[in-house]
Amino acid sequence: MNKLMIVAGLLTLTAPAFAADYYIVQNPTTKVCTITQERPASGGGIVIGAPFGVRVEAENRMKTVKECTERSTTGGATIQERREERR
């Protein structure tokens, strides 16, 4: 029973490391939206919405977000999808 409790405790501590979060981030100067796996540092961009557990959800949401699809007189927003490769 003690071993089971130890294993359950270790899994609880390591579970967040396995979960990947995806963020929709808008560059404040260029108005370009990107999807990243890391929350940007302060001043690195504007996070739009909550983190997504699956990249496809983030991609679908980015296509409907007003800040990422709105066109203005200064050229408007552009959607860029970058895929980060894990090594």
PDB file of N, CA, C and O in Angstrom:
ATOM      1  N   MET A   1       0.816  -1.195   0.000  1.00  0.00           N
ATOM      2  CA  MET A   1       0.000   0.000   0.000  1.00  0.00           C
ATOM      3  C   MET A   1       0.862   1.263   0.000  1.00  0.00           C
ATOM      4  O   MET A   1       0.538   2.245  -0.669  1.00  0.00           O
ATOM      5  N   ASN A   2       1.958   1.230   0.753  1.00  0.00           N
ATOM      6  CA  ASN A   2       2.845   2.391   0.806  1.00  0.00           C
ATOM      7  C   ASN A   2       3.470   2.669  -0.557  1.00  0.00           C
ATOM      8  O   ASN A   2       3.623   3.826  -0.948  1.00  0.00           O
ATOM      9  N   LYS A   3       3.831   1.610  -1.277  1.00  0.00           N
ATOM     10  CA  LYS A   3       4.434   1.788  -2.601  1.00  0.00           C
ATOM     11  C   LYS A   3       3.433   2.436  -3.554  1.00  0.00           C
ATOM     12  O   LYS A   3       3.796   3.292  -4.362  1.00  0.00           O
ATOM     13  N   LEU A   4       2.184   2.024  -3.452  1.00  0.00           N
ATOM     14  CA  LEU A   4       1.141   2.607  -4.291  1.00  0.00           C
ATOM     15  C   LEU A   4       0.974   4.093  -4.006  1.00  0.00           C
ATOM     16  O   LEU A   4       0.799   4.886  -4.930  1.00  0.00           O
ATOM     17  N   MET A   5       1.027   4.468  -2.755  1.00  0.00           N
ATOM     18  CA  MET A   5       0.900   5.882  -2.370  1.00  0.00           C
ATOM     19  C   MET A   5       2.086   6.694  -2.886  1.00  0.00           C
ATOM     20  O   MET A   5       1.919   7.830  -3.328  1.00  0.00           O
ATOM     21  N   ILE A   6       3.271   6.115  -2.831  1.00  0.00           N
ATOM     22  CA  ILE A   6       4.469   6.805  -3.314  1.00  0.00           C
ATOM     23  C   ILE A   6       4.397   7.000  -4.821  1.00  0.00           C
ATOM     24  O   ILE A   6       4.696   8.085  -5.319  1.00  0.00           O
ATOM     25  N   VAL A   7       4.006   5.964  -5.550  1.00  0.00           N
ATOM     26  CA  VAL A   7       3.886   6.053  -7.009  1.00  0.00           C
ATOM     27  C   VAL A   7       2.818   7.081  -7.393  1.00  0.00           C
ATOM     28  O   VAL A   7       3.029   7.872  -8.312  1.00  0.00           O
ATOM     29  N   ALA A   8       1.688   7.077  -6.707  1.00  0.00           N
ATOM     30  CA  ALA A   8       0.625   8.043  -6.997  1.00  0.00           C
ATOM     31  C   ALA A   8       1.102   9.466  -6.727  1.00  0.00           C
ATOM     32  O   ALA A   8       0.772  10.382  -7.480  1.00  0.00           O
ATOM     33  N   GLY A   9       1.863   9.654  -5.677  1.00  0.00           N
ATOM     34  CA  GLY A   9       2.406  10.983  -5.369  1.00  0.00           C
ATOM     35  C   GLY A   9       3.389  11.456  -6.422  1.00  0.00           C
ATOM     36  O   GLY A   9       3.369  12.622  -6.816  1.00  0.00           O
ATOM     37  N   LEU A  10       4.251  10.558  -6.882  1.00  0.00           N
ATOM     38  CA  LEU A  10       5.215  10.923  -7.923  1.00  0.00           C
ATOM     39  C   LEU A  10       4.520  11.253  -9.236  1.00  0.00           C
ATOM     40  O   LEU A  10       4.904  12.201  -9.921  1.00  0.00           O
ATOM     41  N   LEU A  11       3.504  10.483  -9.589  1.00  0.00           N
ATOM     42  CA  LEU A  11       2.760  10.771 -10.820  1.00  0.00           C
ATOM     43  C   LEU A  11       2.049  12.116 -10.735  1.00  0.00           C
ATOM     44  O   LEU A  11       1.955  12.833 -11.731  1.00  0.00           O
ATOM     45  N   THR A  12       1.557  12.454  -9.575  1.00  0.00           N
ATOM     46  CA  THR A  12       0.887  13.740  -9.392  1.00  0.00           C
ATOM     47  C   THR A  12       1.863  14.891  -9.583  1.00  0.00           C
ATOM     48  O   THR A  12       1.508  15.920 -10.157  1.00  0.00           O
ATOM     49  N   LEU A  13       3.080  14.723  -9.111  1.00  0.00           N
ATOM     50  CA  LEU A  13       4.083  15.776  -9.241  1.00  0.00           C
ATOM     51  C   LEU A  13       4.606  15.917 -10.668  1.00  0.00           C
ATOM     52  O   LEU A  13       4.946  17.021 -11.093  1.00  0.00           O
ATOM     53  N   THR A  14       4.676  14.810 -11.414  1.00  0.00           N
ATOM     54  CA  THR A  14       5.248  14.866 -12.761  1.00  0.00           C
ATOM     55  C   THR A  14       4.209  15.053 -13.853  1.00  0.00           C
ATOM     56  O   THR A  14       4.588  15.332 -14.990  1.00  0.00           O
ATOM     57  N   ALA A  15       2.942  14.917 -13.574  1.00  0.00           N
ATOM     58  CA  ALA A  15       1.903  15.033 -14.599  1.00  0.00           C
ATOM     59  C   ALA A  15       1.919  16.375 -15.315  1.00  0.00           C
ATOM     60  O   ALA A  15       1.780  16.385 -16.538  1.00  0.00           O
ATOM     61  N   PRO A  16       2.080  17.517 -14.634  1.00  0.00           N
ATOM     62  CA  PRO A  16       2.106  18.789 -15.367  1.00  0.00           C
ATOM     63  C   PRO A  16       3.260  18.898 -16.363  1.00  0.00           C
ATOM     64  O   PRO A  16       3.159  19.639 -17.341  1.00  0.00           O
ATOM     65  N   ALA A  17       4.342  18.179 -16.134  1.00  0.00           N
ATOM     66  CA  ALA A  17       5.468  18.236 -17.061  1.00  0.00           C
ATOM     67  C   ALA A  17       5.128  17.587 -18.394  1.00  0.00           C
ATOM     68  O   ALA A  17       5.701  17.952 -19.421  1.00  0.00           O
ATOM     69  N   PHE A  18       4.206  16.633 -18.395  1.00  0.00           N
ATOM     70  CA  PHE A  18       3.826  15.956 -19.631  1.00  0.00           C
ATOM     71  C   PHE A  18       2.813  16.755 -20.443  1.00  0.00           C
ATOM     72  O   PHE A  18       2.687  16.549 -21.650  1.00  0.00           O
ATOM     73  N   ALA A  19       2.106  17.645 -19.806  1.00  0.00           N
ATOM     74  CA  ALA A  19       1.071  18.426 -20.482  1.00  0.00           C
ATOM     75  C   ALA A  19       1.716  19.601 -21.212  1.00  0.00           C
ATOM     76  O   ALA A  19       2.496  20.357 -20.633  1.00  0.00           O
ATOM     77  N   ALA A  20       1.380  19.739 -22.479  1.00  0.00           N
ATOM     78  CA  ALA A  20       1.884  20.860 -23.266  1.00  0.00           C
ATOM     79  C   ALA A  20       0.771  21.882 -23.404  1.00  0.00           C
ATOM     80  O   ALA A  20      -0.358  21.541 -23.757  1.00  0.00           O
ATOM     81  N   ASP A  21       1.092  23.131 -23.125  1.00  0.00           N
ATOM     82  CA  ASP A  21       0.125  24.209 -23.302  1.00  0.00           C
ATOM     83  C   ASP A  21       0.525  25.028 -24.514  1.00  0.00           C
ATOM     84  O   ASP A  21       1.708  25.261 -24.765  1.00  0.00           O
ATOM     85  N   TYR A  22      -0.469  25.457 -25.254  1.00  0.00           N
ATOM     86  CA  TYR A  22      -0.246  26.295 -26.421  1.00  0.00           C
ATOM     87  C   TYR A  22      -0.903  27.643 -26.176  1.00  0.00           C
ATOM     88  O   TYR A  22      -2.024  27.713 -25.672  1.00  0.00           O
ATOM     89  N   TYR A  23      -0.206  28.709 -26.532  1.00  0.00           N
ATOM     90  CA  TYR A  23      -0.690  30.064 -26.307  1.00  0.00           C
ATOM     91  C   TYR A  23      -0.797  30.796 -27.636  1.00  0.00           C
ATOM     92  O   TYR A  23       0.045  30.630 -28.518  1.00  0.00           O
ATOM     93  N   ILE A  24      -1.846  31.610 -27.771  1.00  0.00           N
ATOM     94  CA  ILE A  24      -1.942  32.525 -28.902  1.00  0.00           C
ATOM     95  C   ILE A  24      -1.319  33.830 -28.437  1.00  0.00           C
ATOM     96  O   ILE A  24      -1.778  34.434 -27.467  1.00  0.00           O
ATOM     97  N   VAL A  25      -0.274  34.263 -29.130  1.00  0.00           N
ATOM     98  CA  VAL A  25       0.472  35.452 -28.727  1.00  0.00           C
ATOM     99  C   VAL A  25       0.480  36.445 -29.880  1.00  0.00           C
ATOM    100  O   VAL A  25       0.760  36.088 -31.025  1.00  0.00           O
ATOM    101  N   GLN A  26       0.168  37.700 -29.559  1.00  0.00           N
ATOM    102  CA  GLN A  26       0.182  38.750 -30.570  1.00  0.00           C
ATOM    103  C   GLN A  26       1.332  39.707 -30.284  1.00  0.00           C
ATOM    104  O   GLN A  26       1.482  40.204 -29.168  1.00  0.00           O
ATOM    105  N   ASN A  27       2.137  39.954 -31.305  1.00  0.00           N
ATOM    106  CA  ASN A  27       3.208  40.937 -31.190  1.00  0.00           C
ATOM    107  C   ASN A  27       2.565  42.315 -31.168  1.00  0.00           C
ATOM    108  O   ASN A  27       1.836  42.653 -32.100  1.00  0.00           O
ATOM    109  N   PRO A  28       2.807  43.128 -30.137  1.00  0.00           N
ATOM    110  CA  PRO A  28       2.108  44.411 -30.027  1.00  0.00           C
ATOM    111  C   PRO A  28       2.473  45.431 -31.102  1.00  0.00           C
ATOM    112  O   PRO A  28       1.672  46.321 -31.389  1.00  0.00           O
ATOM    113  N   THR A  29       3.654  45.330 -31.702  1.00  0.00           N
ATOM    114  CA  THR A  29       4.039  46.313 -32.708  1.00  0.00           C
ATOM    115  C   THR A  29       3.625  45.906 -34.114  1.00  0.00           C
ATOM    116  O   THR A  29       3.179  46.750 -34.891  1.00  0.00           O
ATOM    117  N   THR A  30       3.763  44.624 -34.456  1.00  0.00           N
ATOM    118  CA  THR A  30       3.441  44.184 -35.816  1.00  0.00           C
ATOM    119  C   THR A  30       2.038  43.614 -35.940  1.00  0.00           C
ATOM    120  O   THR A  30       1.545  43.417 -37.051  1.00  0.00           O
ATOM    121  N   LYS A  31       1.381  43.342 -34.800  1.00  0.00           N
ATOM    122  CA  LYS A  31       0.034  42.764 -34.759  1.00  0.00           C
ATOM    123  C   LYS A  31      -0.017  41.371 -35.379  1.00  0.00           C
ATOM    124  O   LYS A  31      -1.076  40.938 -35.834  1.00  0.00           O
ATOM    125  N   VAL A  32       1.109  40.667 -35.401  1.00  0.00           N
ATOM    126  CA  VAL A  32       1.176  39.312 -35.937  1.00  0.00           C
ATOM    127  C   VAL A  32       0.850  38.331 -34.817  1.00  0.00           C
ATOM    128  O   VAL A  32       1.414  38.424 -33.727  1.00  0.00           O
ATOM    129  N   CYS A  33      -0.053  37.393 -35.078  1.00  0.00           N
ATOM    130  CA  CYS A  33      -0.421  36.375 -34.098  1.00  0.00           C
ATOM    131  C   CYS A  33       0.350  35.090 -34.385  1.00  0.00           C
ATOM    132  O   CYS A  33       0.479  34.671 -35.535  1.00  0.00           O
ATOM    133  N   THR A  34       0.854  34.480 -33.332  1.00  0.00           N
ATOM    134  CA  THR A  34       1.560  33.213 -33.447  1.00  0.00           C
ATOM    135  C   THR A  34       1.089  32.281 -32.339  1.00  0.00           C
ATOM    136  O   THR A  34       0.501  32.717 -31.349  1.00  0.00           O
ATOM    137  N   ILE A  35       1.355  30.998 -32.522  1.00  0.00           N
ATOM    138  CA  ILE A  35       1.058  30.008 -31.501  1.00  0.00           C
ATOM    139  C   ILE A  35       2.390  29.516 -30.961  1.00  0.00           C
ATOM    140  O   ILE A  35       3.255  29.075 -31.717  1.00  0.00           O
ATOM    141  N   THR A  36       2.546  29.597 -29.638  1.00  0.00           N
ATOM    142  CA  THR A  36       3.776  29.156 -29.007  1.00  0.00           C
ATOM    143  C   THR A  36       3.460  28.167 -27.892  1.00  0.00           C
ATOM    144  O   THR A  36       2.330  28.092 -27.408  1.00  0.00           O
ATOM    145  N   GLN A  37       4.472  27.418 -27.499  1.00  0.00           N
ATOM    146  CA  GLN A  37       4.298  26.474 -26.407  1.00  0.00           C
ATOM    147  C   GLN A  37       4.732  27.069 -25.074  1.00  0.00           C
ATOM    148  O   GLN A  37       4.495  26.470 -24.024  1.00  0.00           O
ATOM    149  N   GLU A  38       5.353  28.220 -25.102  1.00  0.00           N
ATOM    150  CA  GLU A  38       5.795  28.866 -23.874  1.00  0.00           C
ATOM    151  C   GLU A  38       5.109  30.213 -23.733  1.00  0.00           C
ATOM    152  O   GLU A  38       4.965  30.956 -24.704  1.00  0.00           O
ATOM    153  N   ARG A  39       4.691  30.518 -22.518  1.00  0.00           N
ATOM    154  CA  ARG A  39       4.097  31.820 -22.247  1.00  0.00           C
ATOM    155  C   ARG A  39       5.199  32.864 -22.395  1.00  0.00           C
ATOM    156  O   ARG A  39       6.273  32.709 -21.814  1.00  0.00           O
ATOM    157  N   PRO A  40       4.951  33.929 -23.166  1.00  0.00           N
ATOM    158  CA  PRO A  40       5.998  34.925 -23.373  1.00  0.00           C
ATOM    159  C   PRO A  40       6.318  35.679 -22.088  1.00  0.00           C
ATOM    160  O   PRO A  40       5.467  35.852 -21.215  1.00  0.00           O
ATOM    161  N   ALA A  41       7.553  36.117 -21.998  1.00  0.00           N
ATOM    162  CA  ALA A  41       7.979  36.919 -20.853  1.00  0.00           C
ATOM    163  C   ALA A  41       7.305  38.282 -20.919  1.00  0.00           C
ATOM    164  O   ALA A  41       6.722  38.645 -21.940  1.00  0.00           O
ATOM    165  N   SER A  42       7.384  39.008 -19.861  1.00  0.00           N
ATOM    166  CA  SER A  42       6.783  40.338 -19.801  1.00  0.00           C
ATOM    167  C   SER A  42       7.308  41.208 -20.938  1.00  0.00           C
ATOM    168  O   SER A  42       8.518  41.360 -21.101  1.00  0.00           O
ATOM    169  N   GLY A  43       6.403  41.774 -21.718  1.00  0.00           N
ATOM    170  CA  GLY A  43       6.789  42.619 -22.839  1.00  0.00           C
ATOM    171  C   GLY A  43       7.072  41.849 -24.111  1.00  0.00           C
ATOM    172  O   GLY A  43       7.353  42.457 -25.143  1.00  0.00           O
ATOM    173  N   GLY A  44       7.004  40.524 -24.068  1.00  0.00           N
ATOM    174  CA  GLY A  44       7.313  39.705 -25.229  1.00  0.00           C
ATOM    175  C   GLY A  44       6.131  39.499 -26.157  1.00  0.00           C
ATOM    176  O   GLY A  44       6.295  38.949 -27.246  1.00  0.00           O
ATOM    177  N   GLY A  45       4.960  39.922 -25.755  1.00  0.00           N
ATOM    178  CA  GLY A  45       3.765  39.771 -26.565  1.00  0.00           C
ATOM    179  C   GLY A  45       2.541  39.727 -25.689  1.00  0.00           C
ATOM    180  O   GLY A  45       2.633  39.609 -24.467  1.00  0.00           O
ATOM    181  N   ILE A  46       1.400  39.824 -26.326  1.00  0.00           N
ATOM    182  CA  ILE A  46       0.118  39.816 -25.628  1.00  0.00           C
ATOM    183  C   ILE A  46      -0.493  38.430 -25.769  1.00  0.00           C
ATOM    184  O   ILE A  46      -0.740  37.969 -26.884  1.00  0.00           O
ATOM    185  N   VAL A  47      -0.738  37.767 -24.650  1.00  0.00           N
ATOM    186  CA  VAL A  47      -1.380  36.457 -24.676  1.00  0.00           C
ATOM    187  C   VAL A  47      -2.877  36.672 -24.845  1.00  0.00           C
ATOM    188  O   VAL A  47      -3.496  37.421 -24.089  1.00  0.00           O
ATOM    189  N   ILE A  48      -3.448  36.013 -25.835  1.00  0.00           N
ATOM    190  CA  ILE A  48      -4.874  36.145 -26.122  1.00  0.00           C
ATOM    191  C   ILE A  48      -5.571  34.877 -25.664  1.00  0.00           C
ATOM    192  O   ILE A  48      -5.303  33.789 -26.174  1.00  0.00           O
ATOM    193  N   GLY A  49      -6.458  35.022 -24.709  1.00  0.00           N
ATOM    194  CA  GLY A  49      -7.220  33.879 -24.216  1.00  0.00           C
ATOM    195  C   GLY A  49      -6.434  33.025 -23.244  1.00  0.00           C
ATOM    196  O   GLY A  49      -5.344  33.392 -22.806  1.00  0.00           O
ATOM    197  N   ALA A  50      -7.004  31.884 -22.917  1.00  0.00           N
ATOM    198  CA  ALA A  50      -6.407  30.934 -21.981  1.00  0.00           C
ATOM    199  C   ALA A  50      -5.521  29.960 -22.746  1.00  0.00           C
ATOM    200  O   ALA A  50      -5.648  29.836 -23.965  1.00  0.00           O
ATOM    201  N   PRO A  51      -4.627  29.268 -22.049  1.00  0.00           N
ATOM    202  CA  PRO A  51      -3.813  28.258 -22.728  1.00  0.00           C
ATOM    203  C   PRO A  51      -4.669  27.095 -23.239  1.00  0.00           C
ATOM    204  O   PRO A  51      -5.700  26.758 -22.658  1.00  0.00           O
ATOM    205  N   PHE A  52      -4.219  26.503 -24.325  1.00  0.00           N
ATOM    206  CA  PHE A  52      -4.921  25.379 -24.940  1.00  0.00           C
ATOM    207  C   PHE A  52      -4.086  24.122 -24.750  1.00  0.00           C
ATOM    208  O   PHE A  52      -2.858  24.174 -24.829  1.00  0.00           O
ATOM    209  N   GLY A  53      -4.731  23.011 -24.505  1.00  0.00           N
ATOM    210  CA  GLY A  53      -4.038  21.747 -24.302  1.00  0.00           C
ATOM    211  C   GLY A  53      -3.631  21.080 -25.600  1.00  0.00           C
ATOM    212  O   GLY A  53      -2.705  20.269 -25.619  1.00  0.00           O
ATOM    213  N   VAL A  54      -4.318  21.416 -26.692  1.00  0.00           N
ATOM    214  CA  VAL A  54      -4.053  20.799 -27.992  1.00  0.00           C
ATOM    215  C   VAL A  54      -3.810  21.911 -29.005  1.00  0.00           C
ATOM    216  O   VAL A  54      -4.528  22.911 -29.019  1.00  0.00           O
ATOM    217  N   ARG A  55      -2.801  21.738 -29.849  1.00  0.00           N
ATOM    218  CA  ARG A  55      -2.449  22.771 -30.826  1.00  0.00           C
ATOM    219  C   ARG A  55      -3.600  23.066 -31.789  1.00  0.00           C
ATOM    220  O   ARG A  55      -3.807  24.217 -32.173  1.00  0.00           O
ATOM    221  N   VAL A  56      -4.342  22.039 -32.179  1.00  0.00           N
ATOM    222  CA  VAL A  56      -5.456  22.218 -33.118  1.00  0.00           C
ATOM    223  C   VAL A  56      -6.500  23.178 -32.545  1.00  0.00           C
ATOM    224  O   VAL A  56      -7.063  23.997 -33.272  1.00  0.00           O
ATOM    225  N   GLU A  57      -6.755  23.073 -31.240  1.00  0.00           N
ATOM    226  CA  GLU A  57      -7.695  23.998 -30.597  1.00  0.00           C
ATOM    227  C   GLU A  57      -7.189  25.434 -30.697  1.00  0.00           C
ATOM    228  O   GLU A  57      -7.963  26.348 -30.982  1.00  0.00           O
ATOM    229  N   ALA A  58      -5.902  25.631 -30.464  1.00  0.00           N
ATOM    230  CA  ALA A  58      -5.320  26.969 -30.547  1.00  0.00           C
ATOM    231  C   ALA A  58      -5.397  27.507 -31.980  1.00  0.00           C
ATOM    232  O   ALA A  58      -5.693  28.684 -32.185  1.00  0.00           O
ATOM    233  N   GLU A  59      -5.131  26.653 -32.963  1.00  0.00           N
ATOM    234  CA  GLU A  59      -5.200  27.078 -34.367  1.00  0.00           C
ATOM    235  C   GLU A  59      -6.618  27.483 -34.744  1.00  0.00           C
ATOM    236  O   GLU A  59      -6.822  28.514 -35.384  1.00  0.00           O
ATOM    237  N   ASN A  60      -7.596  26.677 -34.350  1.00  0.00           N
ATOM    238  CA  ASN A  60      -8.993  27.000 -34.668  1.00  0.00           C
ATOM    239  C   ASN A  60      -9.429  28.283 -33.983  1.00  0.00           C
ATOM    240  O   ASN A  60     -10.119  29.105 -34.586  1.00  0.00           O
ATOM    241  N   ARG A  61      -9.036  28.464 -32.733  1.00  0.00           N
ATOM    242  CA  ARG A  61      -9.412  29.676 -31.988  1.00  0.00           C
ATOM    243  C   ARG A  61      -8.743  30.910 -32.583  1.00  0.00           C
ATOM    244  O   ARG A  61      -9.353  31.979 -32.631  1.00  0.00           O
ATOM    245  N   MET A  62      -7.495  30.777 -33.039  1.00  0.00           N
ATOM    246  CA  MET A  62      -6.770  31.913 -33.602  1.00  0.00           C
ATOM    247  C   MET A  62      -7.462  32.439 -34.853  1.00  0.00           C
ATOM    248  O   MET A  62      -7.409  33.637 -35.132  1.00  0.00           O
ATOM    249  N   LYS A  63      -8.107  31.562 -35.603  1.00  0.00           N
ATOM    250  CA  LYS A  63      -8.798  31.984 -36.825  1.00  0.00           C
ATOM    251  C   LYS A  63     -10.062  32.778 -36.537  1.00  0.00           C
ATOM    252  O   LYS A  63     -10.579  33.466 -37.418  1.00  0.00           O
ATOM    253  N   THR A  64     -10.566  32.687 -35.301  1.00  0.00           N
ATOM    254  CA  THR A  64     -11.804  33.383 -34.954  1.00  0.00           C
ATOM    255  C   THR A  64     -11.592  34.572 -34.018  1.00  0.00           C
ATOM    256  O   THR A  64     -12.529  35.329 -33.763  1.00  0.00           O
ATOM    257  N   VAL A  65     -10.388  34.743 -33.509  1.00  0.00           N
ATOM    258  CA  VAL A  65     -10.109  35.831 -32.571  1.00  0.00           C
ATOM    259  C   VAL A  65     -10.073  37.159 -33.315  1.00  0.00           C
ATOM    260  O   VAL A  65      -9.387  37.293 -34.329  1.00  0.00           O
ATOM    261  N   LYS A  66     -10.806  38.130 -32.813  1.00  0.00           N
ATOM    262  CA  LYS A  66     -10.925  39.433 -33.453  1.00  0.00           C
ATOM    263  C   LYS A  66      -9.566  40.103 -33.640  1.00  0.00           C
ATOM    264  O   LYS A  66      -9.298  40.684 -34.692  1.00  0.00           O
ATOM    265  N   GLU A  67      -8.700  40.021 -32.609  1.00  0.00           N
ATOM    266  CA  GLU A  67      -7.398  40.677 -32.675  1.00  0.00           C
ATOM    267  C   GLU A  67      -6.493  40.095 -33.751  1.00  0.00           C
ATOM    268  O   GLU A  67      -5.601  40.779 -34.253  1.00  0.00           O
ATOM    269  N   CYS A  68      -6.719  38.838 -34.104  1.00  0.00           N
ATOM    270  CA  CYS A  68      -5.858  38.176 -35.087  1.00  0.00           C
ATOM    271  C   CYS A  68      -6.421  38.244 -36.505  1.00  0.00           C
ATOM    272  O   CYS A  68      -5.677  38.041 -37.465  1.00  0.00           O
ATOM    273  N   THR A  69      -7.699  38.520 -36.659  1.00  0.00           N
ATOM    274  CA  THR A  69      -8.299  38.518 -37.987  1.00  0.00           C
ATOM    275  C   THR A  69      -8.712  39.899 -38.462  1.00  0.00           C
ATOM    276  O   THR A  69      -9.015  40.082 -39.641  1.00  0.00           O
ATOM    277  N   GLU A  70      -8.729  40.870 -37.565  1.00  0.00           N
ATOM    278  CA  GLU A  70      -9.206  42.208 -37.900  1.00  0.00           C
ATOM    279  C   GLU A  70      -8.208  42.933 -38.803  1.00  0.00           C
ATOM    280  O   GLU A  70      -7.001  42.880 -38.568  1.00  0.00           O
ATOM    281  N   ARG A  71      -8.703  43.595 -39.811  1.00  0.00           N
ATOM    282  CA  ARG A  71      -7.871  44.409 -40.704  1.00  0.00           C
ATOM    283  C   ARG A  71      -8.074  45.875 -40.357  1.00  0.00           C
ATOM    284  O   ARG A  71      -9.194  46.313 -40.093  1.00  0.00           O
ATOM    285  N   SER A  72      -6.998  46.617 -40.361  1.00  0.00           N
ATOM    286  CA  SER A  72      -7.106  48.049 -40.065  1.00  0.00           C
ATOM    287  C   SER A  72      -6.464  48.845 -41.185  1.00  0.00           C
ATOM    288  O   SER A  72      -5.990  48.270 -42.165  1.00  0.00           O
ATOM    289  N   THR A  73      -6.445  50.158 -41.049  1.00  0.00           N
ATOM    290  CA  THR A  73      -5.875  51.008 -42.086  1.00  0.00           C
ATOM    291  C   THR A  73      -4.357  50.926 -42.108  1.00  0.00           C
ATOM    292  O   THR A  73      -3.735  51.356 -43.078  1.00  0.00           O
ATOM    293  N   THR A  74      -3.746  50.380 -41.054  1.00  0.00           N
ATOM    294  CA  THR A  74      -2.286  50.284 -41.002  1.00  0.00           C
ATOM    295  C   THR A  74      -1.775  48.967 -41.562  1.00  0.00           C
ATOM    296  O   THR A  74      -0.598  48.647 -41.395  1.00  0.00           O
ATOM    297  N   GLY A  75      -2.619  48.209 -42.212  1.00  0.00           N
ATOM    298  CA  GLY A  75      -2.178  46.950 -42.797  1.00  0.00           C
ATOM    299  C   GLY A  75      -2.823  45.742 -42.158  1.00  0.00           C
ATOM    300  O   GLY A  75      -2.871  44.672 -42.766  1.00  0.00           O
ATOM    301  N   GLY A  76      -3.317  45.892 -40.951  1.00  0.00           N
ATOM    302  CA  GLY A  76      -4.068  44.825 -40.310  1.00  0.00           C
ATOM    303  C   GLY A  76      -3.219  43.751 -39.686  1.00  0.00           C
ATOM    304  O   GLY A  76      -1.990  43.780 -39.750  1.00  0.00           O
ATOM    305  N   ALA A  77      -3.883  42.823 -39.094  1.00  0.00           N
ATOM    306  CA  ALA A  77      -3.218  41.726 -38.405  1.00  0.00           C
ATOM    307  C   ALA A  77      -2.947  40.592 -39.376  1.00  0.00           C
ATOM    308  O   ALA A  77      -3.676  40.403 -40.350  1.00  0.00           O
ATOM    309  N   THR A  78      -1.911  39.855 -39.107  1.00  0.00           N
ATOM    310  CA  THR A  78      -1.531  38.717 -39.919  1.00  0.00           C
ATOM    311  C   THR A  78      -1.428  37.497 -39.021  1.00  0.00           C
ATOM    312  O   THR A  78      -0.946  37.587 -37.893  1.00  0.00           O
ATOM    313  N   ILE A  79      -1.874  36.379 -39.515  1.00  0.00           N
ATOM    314  CA  ILE A  79      -1.762  35.137 -38.753  1.00  0.00           C
ATOM    315  C   ILE A  79      -0.555  34.367 -39.269  1.00  0.00           C
ATOM    316  O   ILE A  79      -0.445  34.086 -40.462  1.00  0.00           O
ATOM    317  N   GLN A  80       0.343  34.031 -38.356  1.00  0.00           N
ATOM    318  CA  GLN A  80       1.492  33.205 -38.692  1.00  0.00           C
ATOM    319  C   GLN A  80       1.453  31.972 -37.822  1.00  0.00           C
ATOM    320  O   GLN A  80       1.286  32.068 -36.606  1.00  0.00           O
ATOM    321  N   GLU A  81       1.603  30.829 -38.426  1.00  0.00           N
ATOM    322  CA  GLU A  81       1.641  29.587 -37.667  1.00  0.00           C
ATOM    323  C   GLU A  81       3.045  29.033 -37.737  1.00  0.00           C
ATOM    324  O   GLU A  81       3.522  28.638 -38.801  1.00  0.00           O
ATOM    325  N   ARG A  82       3.705  29.007 -36.587  1.00  0.00           N
ATOM    326  CA  ARG A  82       5.051  28.460 -36.508  1.00  0.00           C
ATOM    327  C   ARG A  82       4.988  27.155 -35.740  1.00  0.00           C
ATOM    328  O   ARG A  82       4.341  27.059 -34.697  1.00  0.00           O
ATOM    329  N   ARG A  83       5.652  26.179 -36.258  1.00  0.00           N
ATOM    330  CA  ARG A  83       5.740  24.903 -35.554  1.00  0.00           C
ATOM    331  C   ARG A  83       7.148  24.779 -34.995  1.00  0.00           C
ATOM    332  O   ARG A  83       8.141  24.912 -35.710  1.00  0.00           O
ATOM    333  N   GLU A  84       7.201  24.522 -33.708  1.00  0.00           N
ATOM    334  CA  GLU A  84       8.482  24.352 -33.052  1.00  0.00           C
ATOM    335  C   GLU A  84       8.840  22.874 -33.038  1.00  0.00           C
ATOM    336  O   GLU A  84       8.027  22.038 -32.644  1.00  0.00           O
ATOM    337  N   GLU A  85      10.040  22.556 -33.461  1.00  0.00           N
ATOM    338  CA  GLU A  85      10.468  21.172 -33.465  1.00  0.00           C
ATOM    339  C   GLU A  85      11.166  20.864 -32.158  1.00  0.00           C
ATOM    340  O   GLU A  85      11.992  21.636 -31.672  1.00  0.00           O
ATOM    341  N   ARG A  86      10.813  19.717 -31.600  1.00  0.00           N
ATOM    342  CA  ARG A  86      11.469  19.282 -30.354  1.00  0.00           C
ATOM    343  C   ARG A  86      12.678  18.442 -30.713  1.00  0.00           C
ATOM    344  O   ARG A  86      12.653  17.619 -31.628  1.00  0.00           O
ATOM    345  N   ARG A  87      13.713  18.676 -29.973  1.00  0.00           N
ATOM    346  CA  ARG A  87      14.950  17.902 -30.224  1.00  0.00           C
ATOM    347  C   ARG A  87      15.299  17.083 -29.021  1.00  0.00           C
ATOM    348  O   ARG A  87      16.299  16.366 -29.031  1.00  0.00           O
TER     349      ARG A  87
END
